[in-house]
Amino acid sequence: MNAKLLLQRTQHADVISVAPIKGAIVPHQDSIYSANLRRHYEELSRFPDGFLAYGDALCSFNPVYGQGMTVACIEALILGECLAAGAQGLAQRFFRKTSALIDIPWQIAVGSDLQHPRVQGPRAAQGRFINWYISKLFRAAQQDDVLAARFLEVANLTRQPQALLEPRIALRVWKGNRRPIGATATPPCISSGSRTASGLTDRVGAWPIGLL
Ligand SMILES: Cc1cc2nc3c(=O)[nH]c(=O)nc-3n(C[C@H](O)[C@H](O)[C@H](O)COP(=O)(O)OP(=O)(O)OC[C@H]3O[C@@H](n4cnc5c(N)ncnc54)[C@H](O)[C@@H]3O)c2cc1C
């Protein structure tokens, strides 16, 4: 699609059409941001007093997973806790705690990216199993709002990834894959609002996410 057609089709076309374009339009996929990058400051034996690395400077994620701001906010809470305990060894304490925080979203982003054949890196059996399981979960979630909601909770970092493997969730995944697509397991409304299970999973299904 050319840029003009794209502008006509976006909600913000009016704003964009009068805004001066400062440079070439760069597709997001080609930008530096589509890579995951993690720096292990916690492994340094020394770090200068009065300085900290924070947010994307610690770890930046492929933005399609929408994790960076959530992680940065939790890091702010961790920094608050670390500051409350004094300035002594602040950076080391902060890096140690944030490293544990980053482990999960890092595994989500990297594990998912490894599903794509062009991504280089070792593909461990565990990761392959998880990605296979997630593909089954996506299929079942098209008809099951409990699964769809559970997936979004994990993707939005409000639950641990293990919550997707709980026996009752695994059972729903198994049952959902035995049903032909189109057969409904649960009523389609997630809440009293207008978001239906299938509307939710349409978005989920298009999202290339995996775990661990
Ligand atoms: C396209 C895209 C989409 C994203 N979508 C999501 C999403 O949906 N959900 C989500 O959670 N995360 C998303 N992210 C990730 C999120 O934006 C980042 O993880 C988050 O903004 C990181 O916060 P930060 O404070 O580390 O860095 P930033 O928000 O980048 O802030 C760094 C600031 O430092 C300033 N700066 C840089 N160099 C200098 C300098 N030399 N002197 C002074 N100032 C300087 C910059 O101008 C900037 O204001 C997305 C990222 C991208 C690129």
The ligand as an SDF file (V2000), in Angstrom:
LIG
                    3D

 53 58  0  0  0  0  0  0  0  0999 V2000
    7.0550    1.6040   18.0500 C   0  0  0  0  0  0  0  0  0  0  0  0
    7.0180    1.2700   19.5140 C   0  0  0  0  0  0  0  0  0  0  0  0
    5.8290    0.8380   20.1010 C   0  0  0  0  0  0  0  0  0  0  0  0
    5.7930    0.5040   21.4560 C   0  0  0  0  0  0  0  0  0  0  0  0
    4.6110    0.0960   22.0050 N   0  0  0  0  0  0  0  0  0  0  0  0
    4.5710   -0.2230   23.3050 C   0  0  0  0  0  0  0  0  0  0  0  0
    3.3630   -0.6330   23.9160 C   0  0  0  0  0  0  0  0  0  0  0  0
    2.3190   -0.7290   23.2860 O   0  0  0  0  0  0  0  0  0  0  0  0
    3.3790   -0.9320   25.2310 N   0  0  0  0  0  0  0  0  0  0  0  0
    4.5140   -0.8350   25.9820 C   0  0  0  0  0  0  0  0  0  0  0  0
    4.4700   -1.1300   27.1830 O   0  0  0  0  0  0  0  0  0  0  0  0
    5.6700   -0.4560   25.4240 N   0  0  0  0  0  0  0  0  0  0  0  0
    5.7310   -0.1320   24.1180 C   0  0  0  0  0  0  0  0  0  0  0  0
    6.9070    0.2690   23.5620 N   0  0  0  0  0  0  0  0  0  0  0  0
    8.1100    0.3090   24.3740 C   0  0  0  0  0  0  0  0  0  0  0  0
    8.1650    1.5680   25.2370 C   0  0  0  0  0  0  0  0  0  0  0  0
    7.9580    2.7200   24.4460 O   0  0  0  0  0  0  0  0  0  0  0  0
    9.5360    1.6440   25.8900 C   0  0  0  0  0  0  0  0  0  0  0  0
    9.8610    0.4130   26.4590 O   0  0  0  0  0  0  0  0  0  0  0  0
    9.5510    2.7040   26.9860 C   0  0  0  0  0  0  0  0  0  0  0  0
    9.2050    3.9530   26.4310 O   0  0  0  0  0  0  0  0  0  0  0  0
   10.9340    2.7460   27.6100 C   0  0  0  0  0  0  0  0  0  0  0  0
   11.0140    3.8370   28.4900 O   0  0  0  0  0  0  0  0  0  0  0  0
   12.4000    4.5440   28.7460 P   0  0  0  0  0  0  0  0  0  0  0  0
   12.1480    5.6000   29.7720 O   0  0  0  0  0  0  0  0  0  0  0  0
   13.4450    3.5260   29.0380 O   0  0  0  0  0  0  0  0  0  0  0  0
   12.8630    5.1850   27.3620 O   0  0  0  0  0  0  0  0  0  0  0  0
   12.1420    6.3050   26.5080 P   0  0  0  0  0  0  0  0  0  0  0  0
   10.6820    6.3260   26.7260 O   0  0  0  0  0  0  0  0  0  0  0  0
   12.6630    6.0930   25.1130 O   0  0  0  0  0  0  0  0  0  0  0  0
   12.7130    7.6430   27.1290 O   0  0  0  0  0  0  0  0  0  0  0  0
   14.0520    8.0340   26.9290 C   0  0  0  0  0  0  0  0  0  0  0  0
   14.0640    9.5400   26.8940 C   0  0  0  0  0  0  0  0  0  0  0  0
   15.4210    9.9990   26.9130 O   0  0  0  0  0  0  0  0  0  0  0  0
   15.5570   11.0210   25.9690 C   0  0  0  0  0  0  0  0  0  0  0  0
   16.9680   11.0550   25.5610 N   0  0  0  0  0  0  0  0  0  0  0  0
   17.6430   10.1720   24.7950 C   0  0  0  0  0  0  0  0  0  0  0  0
   18.9180   10.5610   24.6550 N   0  0  0  0  0  0  0  0  0  0  0  0
   19.0460   11.6910   25.3750 C   0  0  0  0  0  0  0  0  0  0  0  0
   20.1280   12.5560   25.6340 C   0  0  0  0  0  0  0  0  0  0  0  0
   21.3450   12.3280   25.1300 N   0  0  0  0  0  0  0  0  0  0  0  0
   19.9160   13.6300   26.3910 N   0  0  0  0  0  0  0  0  0  0  0  0
   18.6850   13.8830   26.9320 C   0  0  0  0  0  0  0  0  0  0  0  0
   17.6260   13.0660   26.7290 N   0  0  0  0  0  0  0  0  0  0  0  0
   17.8110   11.9980   25.9570 C   0  0  0  0  0  0  0  0  0  0  0  0
   14.6400   10.6280   24.8220 C   0  0  0  0  0  0  0  0  0  0  0  0
   14.3050   11.7460   24.0270 O   0  0  0  0  0  0  0  0  0  0  0  0
   13.4460   10.0930   25.6150 C   0  0  0  0  0  0  0  0  0  0  0  0
   12.5400   11.1090   25.9530 O   0  0  0  0  0  0  0  0  0  0  0  0
    6.9750    0.6160   22.2260 C   0  0  0  0  0  0  0  0  0  0  0  0
    8.1660    1.0430   21.6220 C   0  0  0  0  0  0  0  0  0  0  0  0
    8.1880    1.3590   20.2860 C   0  0  0  0  0  0  0  0  0  0  0  0
    9.4840    1.8140   19.6680 C   0  0  0  0  0  0  0  0  0  0  0  0
  1  2  1  0
  2  3  1  0
  2 52  2  0
  3  4  2  0
  4  5  1  0
  4 50  1  0
  5  6  2  0
  6  7  1  0
  6 13  1  0
  7  8  2  0
  7  9  1  0
  9 10  1  0
 10 11  2  0
 10 12  1  0
 12 13  2  0
 13 14  1  0
 14 15  1  0
 14 50  1  0
 15 16  1  0
 16 17  1  0
 16 18  1  0
 18 19  1  0
 18 20  1  0
 20 21  1  0
 20 22  1  0
 22 23  1  0
 23 24  1  0
 24 25  2  0
 24 26  1  0
 24 27  1  0
 27 28  1  0
 28 29  2  0
 28 30  1  0
 28 31  1  0
 31 32  1  0
 32 33  1  0
 33 34  1  0
 33 48  1  0
 34 35  1  0
 35 36  1  0
 35 46  1  0
 36 37  1  0
 36 45  1  0
 37 38  2  0
 38 39  1  0
 39 40  1  0
 39 45  2  0
 40 41  1  0
 40 42  2  0
 42 43  1  0
 43 44  2  0
 44 45  1  0
 46 47  1  0
 46 48  1  0
 48 49  1  0
 50 51  2  0
 51 52  1  0
 52 53  1  0
M  END
$$$$
